[in-house]
Amino acid sequence: MGHGIFFLATFVFLYYTIWTLIMPFVDTTHPIQNIFPPREWAIRIPVMILLLAAGIIGSFLGIVMVRSSTPRATRQQ
């Protein structure tokens, strides 16, 4: 399991690095350009992942804070 996650993370890192750092210098008519999505998605995807992660973490913290602020007497009933 750990090896699979490691290789997946390595593949994603290499794919994203090639997509963002090397592909802008390759001619737009080259066939390898078909492997990669449009360049604007190189910014959109990480921003969406960051917003999703921040929303999940914020929701978790909010739930924990609301639950911890209730008096202990009401929790036991």
N, C-alpha and C positions, 0 to 999 in steps of 0.2 A: 504493500500500500504506500509506504513512504517513498519507495523508488519511483512509483508512478507519478506521485504528486511532484516530486523533484524534477522528473523529466518533463512533465507538463509545464511547470513553472519556467524551466529553462527554455522550452520551445516558445512559450508565449513571450518571454523576455527577448529572445533572439528575433522572433518575427516582428515584434513591435520596434526593436532597435533598427532592424533593416528597413522597415517601413518608414520610419521617421527620419533616420539619418542618412541612408544611402539612396533610397528611391527618388528623392527630389533631384538627384543628379543624373538619373537615368532618363533617357529620351522617352517622351510620352507615348511614342508609337512602338516602343519595344514590347515584345510579347510578355515579358515578365511582369509588366504593369498590370496584367489581368489577374494576377494572384492577389493583389492588394486592393482594398477598398479606396475610395477617394480620400485625399489627404485631410480634408476637414474633419473626418471621423477620427483622425489621430488625436484630436483635441476633445471632440465630443464624448468619446467612449470613456476616457479617464475621468472627465468632469462628471459624467452621469454616475460612474461607479463611486466617486468621492461623495457626491450628494446623497446617494443611496446609503452608503456606509454611515455618513454623518446623521442621516435621518434615523437609521436603526439604532445607533449608539445613543442619540438624543432621546429617542422613545424609551429605550431601556432605562436610561438614567432617570427620566421623568417618572416612569412606573415605579422604580425603586424608591425615589424620593416621596412619591405620594403614599406608597404603602408604609414607609418608615415613619411618616408624619402622623399616622393615625394612632390614637391612644391605645395602650396595651389592653385596657379593660374592654374595649369594643372588639378587639381582635379575638378574644377568648370566647365570645358569645356565639 
